[in-house]
Amino acid sequence: MRYRRGVALTGVELVLQGRQGAVEVSRVTDSLTKTVGLLHEIDRFYASRIPRLKWVVQEARSEVEQIRFTITPREVPRRRDEESAAVPVRALIEGVEVLHERAEIPQFFGPSSVERVADLATPGKGVFGVSIRAFNGGARELVPLDADVISHARNAVMGKTTSLGSVVGILDLISLRRRPRAAIFDPSSRRAVSLYFDVGRLEEIKGLLGRRVLAAGQLTRNDLGQPIQLHLETIEEFTTSRPNIEALAGLDRDWIGGASIDEWIAADRRER
């Protein structure tokens, strides 16, 4: 794969506040890992069919009670322009701003992303404050990851109601940590839902990776009614043929723009 060089890259500046000599190395590496993990996850949801970005620490410096890191894409792949390369950073900053105001899953986020923000923001190991901002050769206002962000992030992924339901989207991000799970990202809502499944179905899930699927099971929503997790019962590739109506019967309208099932199927056929 070839890359273009010499372009202005939009990055994110991560600021850790802590007394000099008190911030543990493990906290620094964990904060960098979580920040890059957020950028990677957002980019996977955004760039499902184009080359994804690789992130590097462009600059690191220590100041009085602050450690600053500038994280940027290493380069921009030829099949991407500077605007698309800026999306992960912009979505991350805007997502944190949303969580500063309310308990909501932001666009290009899923529940795991929101949990990662809460973990990144939590003080500890010599760090008493975390802030981020977009960086493109000039400074922008820092966005604090404060107590409001932590509280709203925790509440956004807290289940309020559970019922039989279905979701449609691109299957991605398989993880076997703690419990087997994946993510289903819906391009129309620009949000993801966590999909939990039995480990015995791993090969079935792997076979659908990157495909558009219809998954049904016990669907949990947060206080705003946003789908946050689905405990899988059935899953199938979503094709141009008419899908299983019994499975669609529980489809959350938040995922289909408020349309009825028939309206949504008709619109989907026209788009294809």
Beta strands, then each sheet from edge to edge (+ up, - down):
strand 1: 3-4
strand 2: 11-17
strand 3: 55-63
strand 4: 66-73
strand 5: 76-77
strand 6: 129-135
strand 7: 143-144
strand 8: 161-175
strand 9: 181-186
strand 10: 191-196
strand 11: 212-221
strand 12: 227-237
sheet 1: 1+ 5-
sheet 2: 3+ 4- 2+ 6- 7+
sheet 3: 8+ 9- 10+ 12+ 11- 8+
end
